[in-house]
């Protein structure tokens, strides 16, 4: 147990340092945390245990869900063409260029070059959302447009990963069916559930959302996809 508490102390210390630097220089804490993480990973080499990986993954899932909750249907209808165009360009331009450079300029193998293209084509909805919340852009039409474009970009990345590297076994189709069912059923069930629990102090509405996200992430991982996609 002492090792676990020491690891937690190291990670929380890095997070605290990031927050203090962010306050001092006025840059989004999400970006500072990335830079501090890169610096720490190449110097002190903090231990990446399973619980750290889980918390990081779950945090990304929750942030992605919150970012999606910021997208209003009216904004999507108004800017859907712009968001699709920006998202597709944001995916295909770095994907094709990185793939070409890795394979034909750097001499990487075919599969390795594809992975390089996918890695450099994706964007982090969680980071973009965190930056926008700090600056207030998440409440503006341009901010919602950027978020929508990020979703399109990430969707392209997940589809590319699935088409190039998934086996399309039984669990993949279970994941696809579960996601479609959730998209159809949850908007009808959730409002009724929320009225029944009525914002109790034990926060059953938060636990309900966590349960849904975790179950969908489980079937996504089992299906060879990404846990963040259903969020």
C-alpha positions in Angstrom: 0.0 0.0 0.0 2.9 2.4 0.7 4.0 2.1 -2.9 0.5 3.1 -4.1 0.3 6.1 -1.8 3.8 7.2 -3.0 2.8 7.0 -6.6 -0.4 9.0 -5.9 1.8 11.6 -4.2 4.0 11.9 -7.2 1.1 12.3 -9.7 -0.8 14.8 -7.5 2.4 16.8 -7.0 2.9 17.0 -10.8 -0.8 18.1 -11.1 -0.3 20.8 -8.4 2.9 22.1 -10.1 0.9 22.3 -13.4 -1.8 24.3 -11.7 0.6 26.7 -10.1 2.5 27.3 -13.4 -0.8 27.8 -15.2 -1.9 30.4 -12.7 1.5 32.2 -13.1 1.8 32.3 -16.9 -1.9 32.3 -17.9 -1.8 29.3 -20.1 -4.5 26.6 -19.9 -3.8 24.0 -17.2 -4.5 21.2 -19.6 -1.7 22.3 -21.9 0.7 22.8 -18.9 -0.2 19.3 -17.6 0.8 17.9 -21.0 4.1 19.6 -21.0 4.8 18.7 -17.3 3.9 15.1 -18.1 6.3 14.9 -21.1 9.0 16.5 -19.0 8.4 14.1 -16.0 8.2 11.1 -18.3 11.6 11.8 -19.7 13.3 12.7 -16.5 12.0 11.2 -13.3 10.0 8.4 -15.1 7.0 8.1 -12.7 5.5 4.6 -12.5 2.5 4.0 -14.8 0.5 1.5 -12.8 -2.9 0.1 -13.8 -4.9 2.4 -11.5 -3.1 5.5 -13.1 -4.0 4.3 -16.6 -7.6 3.6 -15.5 -8.0 7.1 -13.9 -6.5 8.7 -17.0 -8.8 6.8 -19.3 -11.9 7.4 -17.2 -11.1 11.1 -16.9 -10.8 11.3 -20.7 -14.2 9.5 -21.1 -15.9 11.9 -18.6 -14.4 15.0 -20.2 -15.4 13.8 -23.7 -19.0 13.2 -22.5 -19.1 16.7 -20.9 -17.8 18.2 -24.2 -20.6 16.4 -26.1 -23.1 17.7 -23.6 -22.1 21.2 -24.6 -23.1 20.7 -28.2 -26.7 22.0 -28.6 -28.8 20.5 -31.4 -29.5 24.0 -32.8 -25.8 24.7 -33.1 -25.1 21.4 -34.8 -27.9 22.0 -37.3 -26.7 25.5 -38.0 -23.0 24.6 -38.4 -23.0 20.9 -39.4 -21.5 21.5 -42.8 -18.7 23.6 -41.4 -18.0 21.1 -38.6 -17.9 18.2 -41.0 -15.6 19.9 -43.4 -13.2 21.1 -40.7 -13.2 17.7 -39.0 -12.6 15.8 -42.3 -9.7 18.1 -43.2 -8.3 17.9 -39.7 -8.3 14.1 -40.0 -7.3 13.4 -43.6 -4.6 16.0 -44.1 -2.3 14.9 -41.3 -3.2 11.2 -41.7 -2.2 11.2 -45.4 0.8 13.3 -45.0 2.2 11.5 -42.0 1.6 8.1 -43.6 3.4 9.2 -46.8 6.4 10.7 -45.0 6.7 7.7 -42.6 6.5 5.1 -45.4 8.3 6.8 -48.4 10.6 9.3 -46.7 11.5 7.6 -43.5 11.3 4.1 -44.8 8.9 2.7 -42.2 6.9 -0.4 -42.8 3.4 -0.3 -44.2 1.6 -0.9 -40.9 3.9 1.3 -38.9 3.3 4.2 -41.3 -0.4 3.7 -41.0 -0.2 3.9 -37.2 1.9 7.1 -37.5 -0.7 8.6 -39.8 -3.5 7.7 -37.3 -1.6 8.9 -34.3 -0.9 12.4 -35.8 -4.4 12.7 -37.3 -6.3 12.5 -34.0 -7.2 15.4 -31.7 -8.0 15.4 -28.0 -11.6 16.4 -27.4 -10.9 16.3 -23.6 -8.0 18.8 -23.9 -9.8 21.1 -26.3 -12.8 21.1 -24.0 -10.7 21.8 -20.9 -9.1 24.8 -22.7 -12.4 26.1 -23.9 -14.0 25.9 -20.4 -11.1 28.0 -19.0 -11.5 30.6 -21.7 -15.3 30.6 -21.9 -15.2 29.6 -25.6 -17.5 26.6 -24.9 -20.4 29.0 -24.5 -19.9 30.7 -27.9 -21.0 29.5 -31.3 -17.4 29.3 -32.6 -16.4 27.2 -29.6 -19.2 24.8 -30.2 -18.2 24.6 -33.9 -14.7 23.7 -33.0 -15.9 21.1 -30.5 -18.1 19.5 -33.2 -15.2 19.5 -35.7 -13.1 17.8 -33.0 -15.7 15.1 -32.7 -15.7 14.5 -36.4 -11.9 14.3 -36.4 -11.8 11.8 -33.5 -14.6 9.7 -35.2 -12.5 9.5 -38.3 -9.5 8.3 -36.2 -11.6 5.6 -34.5 -13.1 4.4 -37.8 -9.6 4.3 -39.3 -8.4 2.2 -36.4 -11.3 -0.1 -36.7 -11.0 -0.6 -40.5 -7.3 -1.1 -40.5 -6.7 -3.0 -37.3 -9.9 -4.5 -35.9 -10.9 -8.1 -36.3 -14.6 -7.5 -36.6 -15.4 -10.4 -34.3 -18.5 -11.1 -32.2 -17.7 -8.5 -29.6 -17.3 -5.8 -32.2 -20.9 -6.3 -33.4 -22.0 -6.5 -29.7 -20.4 -3.1 -29.1 -22.0 -1.6 -32.2 -25.4 -3.0 -31.3 -25.1 -1.8 -27.6 -24.0 1.7 -28.8 -27.0 2.0 -31.2 -29.4 0.8 -28.5 -28.0 3.3 -26.0 -28.4 6.1 -28.5 -32.0 5.2 -29.0 -33.0 4.2 -25.5 -31.1 6.4 -23.1 -32.6 9.8 -24.3 -36.0 8.3 -23.4 -35.1 6.6 -20.1 -32.7 9.2 -18.6 -35.2 12.1 -18.2 -37.6 9.9 -16.4 -34.8 8.5 -14.1 -33.6 12.0 -13.3 -37.1 13.1 -12.2 -37.4 10.1 -9.9 -34.1 10.6 -8.1 -34.7 14.3 -7.9 -31.1 15.4 -7.3 -30.6 13.5 -4.0 -27.6 14.3 -1.9 -26.1 10.9 -2.7 -26.0 12.0 -6.4 -27.5 8.9 -8.0 -27.7 10.8 -11.3 -23.9 11.1 -11.4 -23.5 7.4 -10.6 -26.0 6.5 -13.3 -24.0 8.4 -15.9 -20.8 6.9 -14.7 -22.3 3.4 -14.9 -23.5 3.9 -18.5 -20.2 5.3 -19.6 -18.2 2.5 -17.9 -20.4 -0.3 -19.4 -20.2 1.2 -22.9 -16.5 1.6 -22.5 -16.2 -2.1 -21.5 -18.0 -3.3 -24.6 -16.0 -0.9 -26.8 -12.7 -2.2 -25.5 -13.9 -5.8 -25.8 -14.9 -5.0 -29.4 -11.5 -3.7 -30.3 -12.5 -0.1 -30.3 -11.8 2.8 -28.0 -13.6 3.3 -24.6 -13.9 7.0 -25.3 -16.0 6.5 -28.5 -19.4 5.8 -26.9 -18.9 8.9 -24.6 
